[in-house]
Amino acid sequence: MSGHVVVGYTATTAGEDAVALGSRLAAASGSELDLVVVLPGDDRSVITPPDAGYDRYLRTQAAEWLGTAAEKIPDAVTHRTHVRYGDSFAEGLLTAATELGASHIVIGAANGGLRGRHRLGTVATELLHSSDVPVVLAPEGSRRVDPLSGITRVTAAIGTRPGADALLDSATALAAATGAELRLLSLVTVDLPASVDTGVIRIAGAAHADEVLAKAQEALPVEIETEAIVARGDSIEDAVSHLGWEPGEIAVVGSSRLARPRRLFLGSTAAKMLHELPVPMIVVPRTRAQEGGQP
């Protein structure tokens, strides 16, 4: 996967979580790490006219924040820092990710989230409805995980709707790049109408799991351990809460079918999973495919 992992940094605990997870992802995949702080752009309202002195202060402060954050990145991880400008933090981050050819954008949870859980803030929400780059959500407490601890397992929640192939490609590429095990969670039981007979659902679930497992094994090195399981439970939240999750695991989900081409749109399945996930989540654009070696 070698490329660039971009971290949207803020001088908060959420920013520290993003840096730690970004470092772990970069170290595990052999990618470079880019820390980005986004400052207000030049197009300001008449209420806040340009002030050269204040702008210099902001840029100096941003550089100091980035310097402090960079001190916590392991020497083994090649990294750079960037101060960018944008009408919004998300816009500036997306522009930087595009210019750098990023494989992923990493951001932290909003303040007030429970440890190990996700809470979406304004930046995350905007990115999850506009990005053409996979977005990695770092749950609260990620800063307490050793950046060199690696990625032990990738779990991809795969349904039957448009975008499933792009999601499978992204998950297998990440597993191959990091040497992590790959666990495929079939959501066919969630995608099928509730009126379908339970026996048919059970058969369809098993068949879908076998199908995605075969596709993944074709794309992965033989040494990568792979398994496929079927979501079981009264709801997606119930199914996710009863799965076993490893401390070094990352979950991968697809964008909603409502997304515009090559853009994200957080669908109901991913949103429901967020409520229960104790591990980082990567949301992959619906039509994103392998380009330039990046998932």
Residue pairs with C-beta under 8 A, 6 or more apart in sequence:
1 29
1 30
1 31
1 103
1 173
1 174
1 176
1 177
1 178
1 293
1 294
1 295
2 29
2 30
2 31
2 177
2 293
3 31
3 32
3 101
3 102
3 103
3 292
3 293
3 294
4 31
4 32
4 33
4 34
4 100
4 101
4 102
4 103
5 22
5 25
5 26
5 29
5 31
5 32
5 33
5 34
5 102
5 103
5 104
5 106
6 22
6 34
6 36
6 93
6 96
6 97
6 100
6 102
6 104
6 105
6 106
6 133
7 18
7 19
7 22
7 33
7 34
7 35
7 36
7 105
7 106
7 107
8 18
8 36
8 38
8 89
8 93
8 105
8 106
8 107
8 123
9 15
9 18
9 19
9 35
9 36
9 37
9 65
9 66
9 69
10 37
10 89
10 108
11 65
11 68
11 69
12 108
12 111
13 108
13 111
13 140
13 143
14 107
14 108
14 109
14 110
14 111
14 121
14 138
14 140
15 69
15 108
16 69
16 72
16 108
16 143
17 108
17 109
17 138
17 139
17 140
17 141
17 142
17 143
18 106
18 107
18 108
18 138
18 142
19 35
19 69
19 72
19 73
19 143
20 72
20 138
20 142
20 143
20 144
20 145
20 147
21 106
21 136
21 138
21 142
21 145
21 280
22 33
22 35
22 106
22 136
22 138
23 33
23 72
23 73
23 74
23 77
23 79
23 147
24 145
24 146
24 147
24 148
24 149
24 150
24 151
25 31
25 104
25 106
25 136
25 151
25 178
25 250
26 32
26 33
26 77
26 78
26 79
27 74
27 76
27 77
27 147
27 148
27 150
28 150
28 151
28 177
28 178
28 179
28 180
29 103
29 151
29 174
29 177
29 178
30 177
31 103
32 77
32 78
32 79
32 80
33 73
33 77
33 78
33 79
33 80
34 79
34 80
34 81
34 82
34 96
34 100
34 102
35 66
35 69
35 70
35 79
35 80
35 81
35 82
36 81
36 82
36 83
36 84
36 92
36 93
36 96
37 62
37 65
37 66
37 81
37 82
37 83
37 84
38 84
38 85
38 86
38 88
38 89
38 91
38 92
38 93
38 96
39 58
39 59
39 62
39 83
39 84
39 85
39 86
39 92
40 48
40 58
40 85
40 86
40 87
41 85
41 86
41 87
41 92
42 50
42 85
43 87
44 50
59 83
62 83
63 81
63 83
66 81
66 82
66 83
67 81
69 81
70 79
70 81
72 147
73 79
73 147
74 147
74 148
76 148
77 147
82 96
84 92
84 93
84 95
84 96
85 92
86 92
86 93
86 95
88 123
88 126
89 123
90 123
90 126
90 127
90 130
93 105
93 107
93 123
93 127
94 105
94 127
94 130
94 131
94 132
94 133
96 102
97 105
97 131
97 133
98 132
98 133
101 292
101 294
102 133
103 133
103 134
103 294
103 295
104 133
104 134
104 135
104 136
104 282
105 127
105 131
105 133
105 134
105 135
105 136
106 135
106 136
106 138
107 123
107 124
107 127
107 135
107 136
107 137
107 138
108 138
108 140
108 142
109 117
109 118
109 119
109 120
109 121
109 124
109 137
109 138
109 139
109 140
110 119
110 120
110 121
110 122
110 124
111 119
111 121
112 119
113 119
113 139
113 140
114 140
115 139
115 140
115 141
116 139
116 140
116 141
116 278
117 139
117 140
117 277
117 278
118 137
118 139
118 140
118 274
118 275
118 277
118 281
119 140
120 128
120 137
120 274
124 135
124 137
125 266
127 135
127 264
128 135
128 264
128 265
128 266
128 283
129 263
129 264
129 265
129 266
130 263
130 264
131 263
131 264
131 285
132 262
132 263
132 264
132 285
132 288
133 285
134 170
134 282
134 283
134 284
134 285
134 288
134 295
135 264
135 282
135 283
136 250
136 280
136 281
136 282
137 274
137 280
137 281
137 282
137 283
138 280
139 277
139 278
139 279
139 280
142 280
145 247
145 248
149 247
149 248
150 178
150 179
150 180
150 248
151 174
151 178
151 179
151 180
151 248
151 249
151 250
152 180
152 181
152 246
152 247
152 248
152 249
153 180
153 181
153 182
153 183
153 246
153 248
153 249
153 250
154 171
154 174
154 175
154 178
154 180
154 181
154 182
154 183
154 249
154 250
154 251
154 252
155 183
155 184
155 185
155 243
155 245
155 249
155 250
155 251
155 252
156 167
156 168
156 170
156 171
156 182
156 183
156 184
156 185
156 251
156 252
156 253
157 185
157 187
157 231
157 251
157 252
157 253
157 254
157 269
157 270
157 273
158 164
158 167
158 168
158 171
158 184
158 185
158 186
158 187
158 212
158 254
159 186
159 187
159 188
159 190
159 191
159 254
159 269
160 187
160 188
160 191
160 208
161 191
161 254
161 257
162 257
162 286
163 254
163 255
163 257
163 259
163 284
163 286
163 287
164 212
164 254
166 254
166 284
166 285
166 286
166 287
166 288
166 289
167 252
167 253
167 254
167 284
168 184
168 212
168 215
168 216
169 219
169 289
169 290
169 295
170 252
170 282
170 284
170 288
170 295
171 182
171 184
171 216
171 252
171 295
172 182
172 216
172 219
172 220
173 219
173 290
173 294
173 295
174 180
174 250
174 252
174 282
174 295
175 181
175 182
175 220
175 224
175 226
176 219
176 220
176 221
176 224
177 295
179 223
179 224
180 224
180 248
180 250
181 224
181 225
181 226
181 227
182 216
182 220
182 224
182 225
182 226
182 227
183 226
183 227
183 228
183 229
184 209
184 212
184 213
184 216
184 226
184 227
184 228
184 229
185 228
185 229
185 230
185 231
185 243
186 205
186 208
186 209
186 212
186 228
186 229
186 230
186 231
187 231
187 236
187 269
188 201
188 204
188 205
188 208
188 209
188 230
189 201
189 204
189 205
189 230
189 231
189 232
190 231
190 236
190 239
190 269
192 200
192 201
192 204
196 204
205 230
205 231
206 230
208 230
209 228
209 229
209 230
210 228
212 228
213 226
213 227
213 228
216 226
216 228
217 226
220 226
229 243
231 239
231 240
232 239
232 242
233 239
233 240
233 241
233 242
235 272
236 269
236 272
236 273
237 272
237 273
237 275
237 276
240 272
240 273
240 276
240 277
241 276
245 277
245 278
245 279
246 279
247 279
249 279
250 279
250 280
250 281
250 282
251 273
251 277
251 279
251 280
251 281
251 282
252 281
252 282
252 284
253 269
253 270
253 273
253 281
253 282
253 283
253 284
254 267
254 270
254 283
254 284
254 286
255 263
255 264
255 265
255 266
255 267
255 270
255 283
255 284
255 285
255 286
256 265
256 266
256 267
256 268
256 270
256 286
257 267
257 286
258 265
258 267
259 265
259 285
259 286
259 287
261 286
261 287
262 285
262 286
262 287
262 288
263 285
263 286
264 283
264 285
264 286
265 286
266 283
270 281
270 283
273 281
274 281
284 295
288 295
